[in-house]
Amino acid sequence: MKVLVTGGAGFIGSHVADTLLAAGHDVLILDNLHTGHLENVPPAATFYQVDLRDANAVAQLFNVHQIDAICHQGALANVRDSMNNPVQYAEVNVIGTLHLLELARKHGCRKFVFASTGGAVYGEGYRPQGGKLPFTEETWPQPKDNYGASKLAMEFYIDLYKQNYALDYVIFRYPNVYGPRQDSKGEAGVVAIFAGAMLAGEPINITGDGKQQRDFTFVKDVARANLLGLESDASGIFNIGTGVPTNINTVYEILAAAAGYERAPNYIPRPLGEVLQTYLDATKAHTVLGWQPQVALADGLHQTVEWMRRK
């Protein structure tokens, strides 16, 4: 299958591209290198430096190649930045994705795999019957930031294309994804930021009291989910995560031990839009797709630190 991977020079997208290539698929990569890096692009993939907002340039790829499926990882994905730049996030995450959906429709693509977000889409979450955690696909979405709102908007658009144009899709609501290739200076998660600062001997800032809970899932587990979703006949929304809540203080302690870092963290005020607690029930992904996480948190964090040491 010929698959277009957007954001394929980035952290998650490059691992997805590696996994698809290893499974025998032909991979095209589209990335504007805003946060991606050329060294992440697999040699066996065909790379195009194109911005999602450039509708004509994106369309040219479909004129040149018979693309069977799209694995859409490309996005602006910084919660705090989204609160300052809501229009830019809509231009990239909404309008850019609509360009792809229209091209998928016009050129007869078989499947659209979309990287959404668990924490930012669910927000603090809501269930009419009460107890809300872990979040399931039935949890009422309640974004608290523009990034989450842009992703949720596209979930509705993607389903619209299924209903009207029979475009099959899989939407993955990601947890806090971490691992090798995550840039500690770009749209980074807390693991990359902490590990990068620790190895450089720099101070660590933790927002709030550090008791915020997240679902940390290793990037290669997430990439494998994309392969399963692409090759499956299933269609719908799937949580991807460990289902295990881990607080930020615990992540700090594991990383500090791995990096040999002995300084105490600084605690600073929580920013707007930050969710206190989120972790995901991935039972549906296990039942329908046969996916489950394979890398334990401590092992994944140590792998991440060792990769950063070698950079």
N, C-alpha and C positions, 0 to 999 in steps of 0.2 A: 504494500500500500504506500502511495506517496503522500506524506504528511507534512503540512506546513506547521512548524512550531514557532509561534511568535514569542519574543522574549528569550529566544534560544541561546543568546550569549550571556544571559543573566544567571543568577544563582540556581533557582529551581528549573528554569527552562533548559539550561545546559545539561542537567542531570536527566531530564525527560528525554532530550535528544539522544543522549548516550544510551538510554534504556531502549528507545525505539530502534536505534541502529543495531544494537545487540540482538534484537528480536527479528532482524531482517527487513525492517521497513526502510524506505527511501525517504530521507529527511531534508526538507528545505527549512532554513532558519531566516526569520525576519527579525531584525533588532535595530534600533536607532543608536545603540550604545550609550544611551543616557545614563544607565547604571550597569549595563552589561560590559563585558570585556572580550576582546578578540581571542585571547588565550583560552577562553572557556568553550569556544566553538569547536566541536569535534571535526577532525580532518575529513571524515567521510561525509559530512553534511555539506550542502550547498548554501552559502551565506549571502544574504542581501542586506545591506545597510539601508533600511527604509523606516520612516516614521509612520505609525498607524494612521496619523491624521492626514497623510498624503494619499488621498483616495486614488489618484491616477497612478502613482507608483505602485501601490498595493495591487491595483487591478492588473497592472502589467505582468505581475507574477502569474496570475491566473490565465493570462493570454499566452504565456510562454510554456507553462506547465499544466498538465492535467492533474490537479490536486484532488485526492480522494477524501481527505479529512483534514480538519484543522484542530490543532492542540494549542489553545489560546492562553498562553501564560503571560504575555506582555501587558503591563499596566503600570500606572503610578500607584504606589502602595505604601505611602507613609501617612499614618493616621494623623500625626501632628501637622504635617505639611498640608494635608487635605483641608484642615480647618482654616488655613490661611489662604488657600488657593482653590476654592470650590469649583470655579469655572474651568480652570485647567484640568482638574480631575474629571469633570464631565466631558470635556473635549477628548481626552485620551481614552478614558475607561468606558464611556457611553458611545460617543460619536465614532471613535475608532473601532469599537467592537461592532457597531452597526454597519460600518463599511465591510467588515469581514462577513457578517451574516448575509448581506446582500450579495456579495460575491459567491458565497457558499450556495445560496439559492440559485443564482443565475448559471453557475457552472456545475450544478448537480453533485455537490459534495455529499458524501455518505454520512459523515458524522462530524459533530462539533463538540469538542471537549473543552470545557471552560473552567478556568481556575478562579473560583470565588473565595470567600473568606468566612470562616466559622465565627471567630471572635467578633469581627467588626459587623457582620450581618446580624448576628443574634443580639449584640449588645449585652445588656444585663439579662435578657431573655424574659419570656413571659409564658406561663401556662395557666389557663382558666382554673385548673384543678389544684393549683398551688405549686409545690416543690418543682424547681425548674432545672436542676443540674443532675447529671450531665445533659447538655443540649442534644436533642434528637432532631431529625428533619421535620418533625411536627411542631417543634418549638416556634412560637410566634416571633418573626424577625423584628428587631427593634434597634436599628443602627443608631449609634451616638456620634458618628463622624461622617464626613463627606465621602471618604473612601468606601466605607461600608455601604452607604446609600447608593453610590455609583455601581457597586457590584450587585446589590439587590435589584436595582433597576434593570440591569442586564439579564438577570435570571428570568424576569418576567418577559423581556423581549425574546430571549432564546426559546422559551416555551411557546410564545406566540408563533415563532417560525416553525415549530414542530406542529402546532395545530393547523396552521394555514398552508404550509409548504412541505410538510412531512419530513423536515430536517431532523434526523435523530440527534440526540444530544446526551451528554453526561456532564453534570455540573458537580464539581468537587468543592465542598466548603472546607478549606484548609484550616488547620490549627496554627500554632506558632512553629513554623518550619525552621530547622537549623541544620548546620552541617558544613562541610568543606565548600569553598567557593563563595560563601556569603561574605560580602564586602563590609568590613566594620566601619567604613566611612560613607557608605551610600545609604540606600533605603534598608538599613540593617535591622535585624532583630536584636534582642537583648543579648543573646549568646555571642554573636559576632562582636558586638560593641564591647562587652565585658572581656572576652578573650583577647581581642586586639589591644585593649588598654592594659590588661594585665601583663602581656608579653612585652609591652613597651615600657612597663613600670610606671604607668600613668594612674591618676586617681580614678576611682569608680563612683559614679553617681547612681543611686537607686531612688526612684520616685516613690513618694509616700512612705509607708513603713516596710515595704518589701514583702508584704504578706499577700499581695495580689497573686491569684492563682491562674496558671495557664496550662495548656496542653501542648507539650513540646514533642514534636515528631520529627524523626530523622529524614533528611531530604531524599535519600535513596528509597525509603519506604513510600514517600509521596510520588516519586517518579514511577515506581512499580504500579501504583494505583492508576496512574494515567495510561499505562500500557494495557492494563486489564480493562479499563473503561473504553479505550479505543477499540479493542478487539471483541468486546462483549456485544451481544444484541440488546443489552439492557439500555434503558433510557430513563433519565430522572436526576434527582438531586441526591448526593451522597456525602455524608460527613466522612472526613478522613482524620483520624486522630487516635491517640492511645486510650482515651477515656480516663486518664490518670491526671489529677490536678497536682501541679508542682508550683510552689511559690518561688518568687524571685530570689529570696534570701538563700534558698536551697541550691538554686542554680549557681548563684555567686560562690557558695561554699565548695561545690564540686569543681567548678572551674578554677578557683583559687588553688585548690589542692593539686590539680593537674598542671597548672602553670607555675607552681611554686611561688605564688603571690601572697604576701603577708600583710599588706596594708588593709586597714579597715575601710569600709565604704562610707561615702557621704550620702546622707538622706536629704532629698530635696522635695519641694512641693509637687504634687501630682498635676499633670497638665490637663487641659480640657479634652474631653472625648475618651479618656482612658477608662477601660472597663476594669472592674475590680476582680471579677471571677468568671472564667470561661474554660470549659473542657467539653469534649465532644463524644457522644456515643456513636461508634462506627459499626454497630451491629448490622445495619442494612448493607454496608459495603462488604462485610464479611459474608453475609448470607447470599447476596445477589452476585457479587463479583469475585468472591473467594479471597478478598484482601484482608490482611491483618498486619499490624506493625511487627517487625522482626528485630529491630535494634533497640536495646534498652537505653534509657537516658544516660546513665553513667558511661556506657561504652561509646555512645554517640558524642557526648561532650569531650571525652578524651580523644576521639578521632579528630574532632574539630580543632582542638588545641594543637595536636601534632601536625595537622595540615598547615595551620597558621605558622608554626615554628619553621616549616620548610619553605614558606613563601619567600 
